[in-house]
Amino acid sequence: YGMPGGTDFDPTPIVAPFFSLFFAFCMGDAGYGIVLILLGFFLKKKMKKELAGMMNLVMTLGVFTTILGALFGTFFGISLLDSDIPQSLKQYIVAGDVELFGSTYNVQMIIALAIGIVHISIAMTVKAINSTVFFGLKESLSAWGWWLVVVGGAVIGTLSFLSIIPAEVSKWAFIIVGAVGALGIYILNNFRRNVLLNIGAGLWDTYNMASGLLGDILSYIRLFALGLAGGMLGQTFNSLALMVVEGQEGIGAVLGWIGFGLIIIFGHVLNIAMSCLSAFVHPLRLTFVEYFKNAGYEGKGTEYKPFKNK
């Protein structure tokens, strides 16, 4: 993407941890994370100094993948919930279904959507603060109005859903937040324009937000879908390998175990390669589209290259 311009914050401190989290979610396998750590550590010593720094990224992504994969209970395509690990460890695995609003959903899918809501909320917070710092509060009331409606509404809805605040309190909180937010969105979005023009501009913003925000949040389901696909493919290779050795005796057993090893190695290497590709590309998409759009990041700056002696 482009470098930060004169009216942009450096996005790296927020982009970096979320990109690592997204990558780990798409990989979703603790065994694959360990492979990435070992691969990065090995290649860092073999590569030139200019490229060795990239291996720090590989190892970082491996650490995130190992931790998240362990929490999701997958190790080289093996479900840790169905393994013989102690029950005291199984209680920390996040897997299975959860019931919400009378329907059953996969808990990892709900987590992916929750991460999306948090990510977009942070983006809108950055946009409001960025606008205030560079253009002043007077020019940022529309951004803060949308921040109140979206982020404030999400916080109130979560507190109400968790029964932290009663339904009556949440109802009035929604009304107050909506009214104050609407004032910035429809009336005070531009002090130099006629009020009717401001209302028209606010309605157009409302259409864009209503049509885009839901799609943005639903885009984060890709994190769950990619992790699920990689896990199922790993399980498939394990099953194929076990079928080769099942019921074999004598020389057949020897050949079967050779086939077992080849299928396991080739299958998981192929799965790691494909998973890394999708786990790298799709988090970039979530960053460039969902985050940068809602954060108002333009990236029109140029890299600082000072004069120097040759």
C-alpha positions in Angstrom: 0.0 0.0 0.0 1.1 3.7 0.0 3.2 5.4 2.6 1.3 7.5 5.2 0.6 11.0 3.9 0.7 14.4 5.7 -2.8 13.7 7.1 -2.4 10.0 8.0 -1.2 8.2 11.1 1.3 5.4 10.6 -1.0 2.3 10.5 1.7 -0.2 11.4 1.1 -0.5 15.2 -2.5 -1.6 14.6 -2.1 -3.4 11.2 0.8 -5.6 12.4 -0.9 -7.5 15.3 -4.2 -7.8 13.5 -2.5 -9.2 10.4 -0.7 -11.8 12.6 -3.9 -12.7 14.3 -5.7 -13.1 10.9 -2.9 -15.2 9.5 -3.0 -17.5 12.5 -6.8 -17.8 12.3 -6.6 -18.8 8.6 -3.9 -21.4 9.3 -5.5 -22.6 12.6 -3.1 -25.5 13.2 -0.5 -25.5 16.0 1.7 -28.1 14.2 1.9 -25.8 11.2 2.8 -22.9 13.4 5.8 -24.9 14.8 6.9 -25.7 11.3 6.9 -22.0 10.4 8.9 -21.1 13.5 11.6 -23.8 12.7 11.6 -22.8 9.0 12.1 -19.1 9.8 14.8 -19.9 12.3 16.7 -22.1 9.8 16.4 -19.8 6.8 17.4 -16.7 8.8 20.9 -18.1 9.1 21.1 -19.1 5.4 19.8 -16.0 3.8 21.4 -12.7 3.0 21.1 -9.9 5.6 18.6 -8.0 3.4 16.2 -11.0 3.3 16.9 -12.4 6.8 14.6 -9.8 8.4 11.7 -11.4 6.6 12.2 -14.5 8.6 11.4 -12.6 11.7 8.0 -12.1 10.2 7.7 -15.8 9.4 8.6 -16.7 13.0 6.2 -14.2 14.4 3.4 -15.6 12.3 4.4 -19.1 13.4 4.2 -18.1 17.1 0.7 -16.6 16.6 -0.4 -19.7 14.6 0.9 -22.1 17.3 -0.9 -20.3 20.1 -4.2 -19.9 18.2 -4.0 -23.5 16.7 -3.6 -24.9 20.3 -6.6 -22.9 21.5 -8.6 -24.2 18.5 -7.4 -27.7 19.3 -5.8 -28.7 16.0 -2.3 -30.2 15.6 -1.3 -31.4 12.1 -4.9 -32.1 11.2 -5.5 -34.0 14.5 -8.3 -32.8 16.7 -6.9 -32.4 20.2 -10.4 -32.8 21.7 -10.4 -36.4 20.4 -6.8 -37.2 21.5 -5.5 -38.5 24.8 -4.3 -35.2 26.2 -5.3 -34.5 29.8 -8.8 -33.2 30.4 -7.4 -30.3 32.3 -5.9 -29.0 28.9 -9.0 -29.8 26.9 -11.1 -27.4 28.9 -9.1 -24.5 27.3 -9.8 -25.6 23.7 -12.3 -23.3 21.9 -14.3 -25.5 19.6 -17.9 -26.8 19.1 -21.2 -24.9 18.7 -22.8 -22.2 20.7 -26.5 -21.2 20.8 -27.4 -17.6 19.9 -30.9 -16.1 19.4 -32.4 -19.6 19.2 -30.0 -20.9 16.6 -26.8 -22.9 16.8 -23.5 -21.5 15.3 -19.9 -22.6 15.3 -18.1 -20.8 18.1 -15.0 -20.1 15.9 -17.3 -18.4 13.3 -18.7 -16.2 16.0 -15.2 -15.3 17.1 -14.3 -14.4 13.5 -17.2 -12.0 13.3 -16.5 -10.6 16.7 -12.9 -9.9 15.6 -14.3 -8.1 12.5 -16.5 -5.9 14.7 -13.6 -5.0 16.9 -11.3 -4.4 13.9 -13.8 -2.1 12.2 -14.6 -0.3 15.5 -10.8 0.4 15.9 -10.7 1.7 12.3 -13.6 4.1 12.9 -11.9 5.3 16.2 -8.7 5.9 14.3 -10.6 7.8 11.6 -12.3 10.1 14.1 -9.1 10.8 16.1 -7.1 11.3 12.8 -9.7 13.8 11.5 -9.8 15.7 14.8 -6.0 16.0 15.0 -5.4 17.1 11.4 -8.6 19.1 10.6 -10.0 20.0 14.0 -13.1 18.9 16.0 -15.4 21.2 14.1 -14.7 19.3 10.8 -14.9 15.9 12.5 -18.3 15.9 14.0 -19.7 13.6 11.3 -16.9 11.0 11.9 -17.6 11.2 15.7 -21.3 10.8 15.0 -20.8 7.6 13.1 -18.4 6.4 15.8 -21.1 6.9 18.4 -23.7 5.1 16.4 -21.6 2.1 15.3 -19.1 1.6 18.1 -21.3 2.9 20.8 -24.2 0.7 19.5 -21.9 -2.3 19.4 -20.7 -1.8 23.0 -24.3 -1.2 24.3 -25.5 -4.3 22.4 -22.7 -6.5 23.8 -23.3 -5.3 27.4 -27.1 -5.9 27.0 -26.5 -9.4 25.4 -24.2 -10.4 28.3 -26.9 -9.1 30.8 -24.4 -6.6 32.3 -26.9 -3.8 31.9 -30.7 -4.3 32.0 -32.9 -4.1 28.8 -34.5 -0.8 29.9 -31.1 0.9 30.4 -29.8 -0.4 27.1 -33.0 0.9 25.3 -32.5 4.4 26.6 -28.7 4.2 25.9 -29.5 3.3 22.3 -31.9 6.3 22.0 -29.4 8.8 23.4 -26.4 7.5 21.4 -28.5 7.5 18.2 -29.8 11.0 18.8 -26.4 12.5 19.6 -24.8 10.6 16.7 -27.5 11.8 14.3 -26.9 15.4 15.3 -23.3 15.1 14.0 -24.2 13.0 11.0 -27.1 15.0 9.6 -26.9 18.5 11.0 -23.3 19.4 12.0 -21.4 17.5 9.3 -20.4 20.8 7.5 -20.8 24.2 9.1 -20.2 26.0 5.8 -23.3 24.3 4.1 -27.0 24.8 4.3 -28.7 22.6 6.8 -30.8 20.9 4.1 -27.6 20.1 2.1 -26.1 18.6 5.3 -29.2 16.4 5.8 -28.9 15.2 2.2 -25.2 14.5 2.6 -26.0 12.6 5.8 -28.6 10.5 4.1 -26.1 9.6 1.4 -23.5 8.6 4.0 -26.2 6.5 5.7 -26.9 4.6 2.5 -23.2 4.0 2.0 -22.7 2.9 5.6 -25.8 0.6 5.7 -24.9 -1.1 2.4 -21.2 -1.4 3.2 -20.8 -2.0 6.9 -22.7 -5.3 7.0 -20.7 -6.6 4.1 -17.5 -5.5 5.7 -18.3 -7.4 8.9 -19.4 -10.5 7.0 -16.1 -10.5 5.1 -14.4 -11.7 8.3 -16.1 -15.1 8.0 -13.3 -15.9 5.5 -11.0 -16.3 8.6 -13.2 -19.1 9.9 -13.8 -20.7 6.4 -10.1 -20.8 5.5 -9.1 -22.3 8.9 -11.9 -24.9 8.6 -10.8 -25.8 5.0 -7.2 -26.2 6.0 -8.1 -28.3 9.0 -10.4 -30.6 7.0 -7.7 -31.1 4.3 -5.1 -32.0 7.0 -7.6 -34.6 8.5 -8.2 -36.0 5.0 -4.4 -36.6 4.4 -4.2 -38.3 7.8 -7.1 -40.5 7.0 -5.6 -41.5 3.6 -2.3 -42.3 5.2 -4.0 -44.5 7.8 -6.0 -46.4 5.1 -2.7 -47.4 3.5 -1.4 -49.2 6.6 -4.7 -50.6 7.8 -4.8 -54.4 7.8 -1.4 -54.8 6.1 1.0 -57.6 7.2 4.5 -58.7 6.3 6.0 -56.9 3.2 2.7 -55.2 2.7 3.0 -53.6 6.1 6.5 -52.3 5.2 5.3 -50.8 2.0 2.2 -49.5 3.7 4.3 -47.6 6.3 6.4 -46.2 3.5 3.3 -45.0 1.7 2.0 -43.6 5.1 5.1 -41.5 5.4 5.0 -40.2 1.9 1.3 -39.3 2.1 1.8 -37.5 5.5 4.9 -35.6 4.4 3.6 -34.7 0.9 0.1 -33.9 2.1 1.0 -31.7 5.0 3.7 -29.8 3.0 1.1 -29.2 0.3 -1.5 -28.1 2.8 1.0 -25.8 4.6 2.0 -24.2 1.3 -1.7 -23.6 0.2 -2.7 -22.4 3.7 0.2 -20.0 3.9 -0.8 -18.5 0.5 -4.4 -17.9 1.5 -3.5 -16.9 5.1 -1.2 -14.2 3.6 -3.5 -12.9 0.9 -6.9 -12.7 2.7 -5.6 -10.8 5.8 -4.1 -8.3 3.3 -7.6 -7.9 1.8 -9.1 -7.4 5.2 -6.5 -4.7 5.9 -6.6 -2.9 2.5 -10.3 -2.9 2.1 -12.2 -3.3 5.4 -9.7 -1.5 7.7 -8.2 1.2 5.5 -11.6 2.2 4.1 -13.2 2.5 7.6 -10.1 4.2 9.0 -10.0 6.8 6.2 -6.4 5.9 5.4 -5.2 7.3 2.0 -1.6 6.3 1.8 -0.5 9.1 -0.5 2.8 9.9 1.1 6.3 9.4 -0.3 9.1 7.6 1.3 11.7 9.8 3.1 15.0 9.5 1.3 17.5 12.0 2.5 20.6 13.2 0.6 23.7 11.2 1.2 27.3 10.9 0.0 28.1 8.1 -2.6 
